Structures are given as structure tokens and as C-alpha cells.
Amino acid sequence: MVQLKQTSDRRPRVDEIFDYLYDEIGSMRLKPGDRISEADIAAKFGVSRQPVRDAFSRLESLDLLLIRPQRATEVRRFSSREIEKSRFVRAAVEKEVLDLAARRCDAAGAALLNDCIAAQRKVIADKNYEAFGDLDYAFHQALCRIARVDFAFDVISAEKAKVDRLCTLGLAKQDRMPQLLKDHEMIAEAVKAHDSSAAIAAGVLHLSRLDSTIALISADNSNYFEPEQD
């Protein structure tokens, strides 16, 4: 009975630690290559090291931490190969989502997309990068819901998480929010018009926006990237 209670009590702390570190890494307050200590995080939250290890393990599975035995844990640097792989997977899934969303969009789906776009317009005026990032997730989740493949968002969100830090930097450095909003508007209009081809084309263009961001960040902060492997 005691062991069950300890396990139950520990899980919310693992989630709390995970959420804190995920936000710190995603917002770039913890930068690629920064070292973090189990002991320091445990002390911050007033817990043993075990829930910290559990949170670290979850972050490692998202390619956000690099855990090496007998060496310091680091915030994972960007990998050009992993970015390419992630984008390939996401593009394949989103192509199917957009095709189905355009075919299945009804009045309720159109209203949902309109709400998503309206919310994005509001945060752009405040240059609220974090809020826009959250609304970007909501938009893609709405498309999955309209397509009636909610499960597809699990894949999309997992792949997005691997490049969110790049997107955060890009939003701040390039003021990309207006362009991304325009992309979302194009996607939404094509879906509402039941034009699968136009929706997919707009989606491909939307994903391609990351190319300039990668080039800019790689030029300005090459230390954020892992060395290229031959």
C-alpha cells in the first residue's frame, strides 16, 4: 500500500518537472548545449532524483535532451538529419490530413477554422511568440479533427516538438508570424472550399518556411547544431 501511494504521488511531480523543462527548452531559455543537473532540478522541486530522471527520460525521447552515462546531461543540439527526417514524416501525414479535411469540412469545421485564424490575428499585434506557437498547434489539431483523424495529431505534434525551438527562434529573429498566418489562411480557405490540391500545396509551402529559418540560425549560431556526419 505504501509503495502504491509513493508511485501515485511521484507521477504528478514527474509531469510538473517535465512541463517545466519542456517549456524552458522550447522557449530557448535553456539553449542547445546547455548543461543541466539532476541534483539542481531535484533541489529546485524538492524531490529525489528519481522523478527528475523520469522527466529527463521523457525529454530524451523527444530528442530534447542528450543523456550520457558519467557525463553531464545537455540540452540536445539541432541535428540537420533529424530535422530532415522529422519534416519528411510530418509532410506525409499532413498531406493525408489536408486531403481528408478538404473533403470532409462542414459548417462546424469551417467555423472552427475561422476561430483559429481570428485567435492568431489577435496575438500577432502583441508579438506574442509563445501564444502564437500554442495557436499553431491548435490550428493543426483542428485540421485533424475536421479530417476525422484526431490520432494523426499525435504524430504531427511529436514531430513539431522536435523543431519547435527553431520555430521559436525564427519567430523572434524574422518576425515570421504574419507570413505564417497568411499560410494558415490559405490552408483554411482551401479546406473550406473543399479544394484538396490547393490545401496540400499551401501545406507544403507552409512547411518549407523552415528552410530560411534553419539557414539563418545555422549561420548566426552554428554551435546550436551537431557536427555533420560523413
C-alpha positions as CSV (number, residue, x, y, z in Angstrom):
1,M,0.0,0.0,0.0
2,V,2.8,2.4,0.9
3,Q,4.6,1.7,-2.4
4,L,1.4,2.4,-4.4
5,K,1.0,5.8,-2.6
6,Q,4.6,6.8,-3.4
7,T,4.2,5.9,-7.0
8,S,0.9,7.8,-7.3
9,D,2.4,10.8,-5.5
10,R,5.5,10.8,-7.7
11,R,3.7,10.9,-11.1
12,P,2.4,14.4,-10.8
13,R,5.9,15.6,-9.8
14,V,7.3,14.0,-12.9
15,D,4.8,15.7,-15.1
16,E,5.5,19.0,-13.3
17,I,9.2,18.7,-13.9
18,F,8.7,17.6,-17.5
19,D,6.4,20.5,-18.2
20,Y,8.8,23.0,-16.7
21,L,11.9,21.7,-18.6
22,Y,9.9,21.3,-21.8
23,D,8.9,24.9,-21.6
24,E,12.4,26.1,-20.7
25,I,13.9,24.2,-23.7
26,G,11.1,25.0,-26.1
27,S,11.3,28.8,-25.3
28,M,15.1,28.7,-25.7
29,R,15.6,29.9,-22.1
30,L,17.7,26.7,-22.0
31,K,19.7,26.7,-25.2
32,P,21.2,23.9,-27.2
33,G,24.3,22.6,-25.5
34,D,23.4,24.0,-22.1
35,R,24.1,21.5,-19.2
36,I,21.5,20.7,-16.7
37,S,22.0,18.7,-13.4
38,E,19.7,16.1,-11.9
39,A,20.7,17.4,-8.5
40,D,19.9,21.0,-9.3
41,I,16.5,20.2,-10.7
42,A,15.7,17.9,-7.8
43,A,16.7,20.6,-5.3
44,K,14.5,23.2,-7.2
45,F,11.5,21.0,-6.9
46,G,12.3,19.5,-3.5
47,V,12.2,15.9,-4.7
48,S,14.5,12.9,-5.0
49,R,16.4,12.3,-8.2
50,Q,14.1,9.6,-9.5
51,P,11.3,11.8,-10.7
52,V,13.9,14.0,-12.3
53,R,15.4,11.0,-14.1
54,D,11.9,10.0,-15.3
55,A,11.3,13.5,-16.7
56,F,14.8,13.6,-18.3
57,S,14.0,10.3,-20.0
58,R,10.8,11.6,-21.5
59,L,12.6,14.7,-22.8
60,E,15.3,12.5,-24.3
61,S,12.7,10.5,-26.2
62,L,11.6,13.8,-27.8
63,D,15.2,14.5,-28.8
64,L,15.3,17.5,-26.4
65,L,18.0,16.1,-24.0
66,L,21.2,14.2,-24.5
67,I,21.8,11.9,-21.6
68,R,25.3,10.3,-21.4
69,P,26.5,7.9,-18.6
70,Q,29.1,9.5,-16.4
71,R,28.8,12.8,-18.3
72,A,26.7,15.9,-17.9
73,T,23.2,15.9,-19.4
74,E,22.9,18.6,-22.1
75,V,20.1,20.2,-24.0
76,R,20.3,18.5,-27.3
77,R,21.7,20.4,-30.2
78,F,19.8,20.5,-33.5
79,S,20.6,17.7,-35.9
80,S,20.1,18.5,-39.6
81,R,19.5,14.8,-40.4
82,E,16.8,14.5,-37.7
83,I,15.2,17.8,-38.8
84,E,15.0,16.4,-42.4
85,K,13.6,13.1,-41.1
86,S,11.0,14.8,-38.9
87,R,9.9,17.0,-41.8
88,F,9.5,14.0,-44.1
89,V,7.3,12.2,-41.7
90,R,5.2,15.3,-40.9
91,A,4.8,16.2,-44.6
92,A,3.5,12.7,-45.4
93,V,1.0,12.7,-42.5
94,E,-0.2,16.3,-43.1
95,K,-0.8,15.6,-46.8
96,E,-3.3,13.0,-45.9
97,V,-4.8,15.2,-43.2
98,L,-5.3,18.1,-45.6
99,D,-6.8,15.9,-48.3
100,L,-9.3,14.4,-45.9
101,A,-10.0,17.8,-44.2
102,A,-10.9,19.4,-47.5
103,R,-13.2,16.5,-48.4
104,R,-14.9,16.4,-45.0
105,C,-15.1,20.0,-43.9
106,D,-18.6,21.0,-42.9
107,A,-20.1,24.2,-41.4
108,A,-18.8,23.3,-38.0
109,G,-15.3,22.7,-39.3
110,A,-15.4,26.0,-41.2
111,A,-16.4,27.8,-38.0
112,L,-13.6,26.1,-36.1
113,L,-11.0,27.2,-38.7
114,N,-12.4,30.8,-38.6
115,D,-12.0,30.8,-34.8
116,C,-8.4,29.6,-35.1
117,I,-7.5,32.3,-37.6
118,A,-9.2,35.0,-35.5
119,A,-7.2,34.0,-32.4
120,Q,-3.9,34.1,-34.3
121,R,-4.6,37.6,-35.6
122,K,-5.1,38.8,-32.1
123,V,-1.8,37.7,-30.7
124,I,0.2,39.0,-33.7
125,A,-0.4,42.6,-32.7
126,D,1.2,41.8,-29.3
127,K,4.1,39.9,-30.9
128,N,3.4,37.1,-28.5
129,Y,5.6,34.4,-30.0
130,E,4.7,31.8,-27.4
131,A,1.0,32.3,-27.7
132,F,1.3,32.1,-31.5
133,G,3.1,28.8,-31.1
134,D,0.3,27.4,-29.0
135,L,-2.3,28.6,-31.5
136,D,-0.2,27.0,-34.3
137,Y,-0.7,23.6,-32.5
138,A,-4.4,24.3,-32.1
139,F,-4.8,25.0,-35.8
140,H,-3.2,21.8,-36.9
141,Q,-5.2,19.9,-34.3
142,A,-8.3,21.5,-35.7
143,L,-7.4,20.2,-39.2
144,C,-7.0,16.7,-37.8
145,R,-10.4,17.0,-36.1
146,I,-12.1,18.2,-39.3
147,A,-10.5,15.3,-41.2
148,R,-11.8,13.0,-38.5
149,V,-8.3,11.6,-37.9
150,D,-7.6,13.0,-34.4
151,F,-5.0,10.4,-33.9
152,A,-2.9,11.9,-36.6
153,F,-2.2,14.9,-34.4
154,D,-0.2,12.7,-32.1
155,V,2.3,12.2,-34.9
156,I,2.2,15.8,-36.0
157,S,2.7,17.2,-32.5
158,A,5.6,14.8,-31.8
159,E,7.4,15.8,-35.0
160,K,6.6,19.5,-34.4
161,A,8.1,19.3,-30.9
162,K,11.5,18.3,-32.4
163,V,11.7,21.6,-34.4
164,D,9.7,24.0,-32.1
165,R,12.9,25.6,-30.8
166,L,13.9,26.5,-34.3
167,C,10.4,27.9,-34.9
168,T,10.7,30.0,-31.7
169,L,14.0,31.5,-32.8
170,G,12.7,32.1,-36.3
171,L,9.6,33.9,-35.0
172,A,11.7,36.2,-32.9
173,K,14.5,36.8,-35.4
174,Q,12.5,37.1,-38.6
175,D,9.1,38.3,-37.3
176,R,7.6,35.4,-39.3
177,M,4.1,35.4,-37.6
178,P,2.4,37.5,-40.4
179,Q,3.7,35.1,-43.1
180,L,2.7,32.0,-41.1
181,L,-0.7,33.5,-40.5
182,K,-1.1,34.0,-44.3
183,D,-0.1,30.4,-44.8
184,H,-2.8,29.3,-42.3
185,E,-5.3,31.5,-44.0
186,M,-4.5,29.9,-47.4
187,I,-4.8,26.4,-45.9
188,A,-8.1,27.3,-44.2
189,E,-9.7,28.8,-47.3
190,A,-8.7,25.8,-49.4
191,V,-10.1,23.4,-46.9
192,K,-13.4,25.3,-46.6
193,A,-13.6,25.4,-50.4
194,H,-13.1,21.6,-50.5
195,D,-10.0,22.1,-52.7
196,S,-7.7,19.2,-51.7
197,S,-5.0,20.1,-54.2
198,A,-4.8,23.8,-53.1
199,A,-4.8,22.7,-49.4
200,I,-1.9,20.3,-49.9
201,A,0.0,22.9,-51.9
202,A,-0.4,25.5,-49.2
203,G,0.6,23.0,-46.6
204,V,3.8,22.1,-48.5
205,L,4.6,25.8,-48.8
206,H,4.0,26.3,-45.1
207,L,6.5,23.5,-44.1
208,S,9.1,25.0,-46.5
209,R,9.2,28.2,-44.4
210,L,11.6,26.4,-42.1
211,D,14.3,26.4,-44.7
212,S,15.2,30.0,-44.3
213,T,15.0,29.8,-40.6
214,I,17.5,26.9,-40.5
215,A,19.9,28.7,-42.7
216,L,19.7,31.9,-40.7
217,I,20.1,30.2,-37.3
218,S,22.9,27.9,-38.6
219,A,24.8,31.0,-39.8
220,D,24.4,33.0,-36.6
221,N,24.6,30.2,-34.1
222,S,26.5,27.2,-35.6
223,N,27.1,25.9,-32.1
224,Y,23.4,25.1,-31.8
225,F,23.9,22.4,-34.4
226,E,25.5,19.0,-34.1
227,P,28.6,18.4,-36.3
228,E,27.6,17.0,-39.7
229,Q,28.3,13.2,-40.0
230,D,30.0,11.9,-43.2
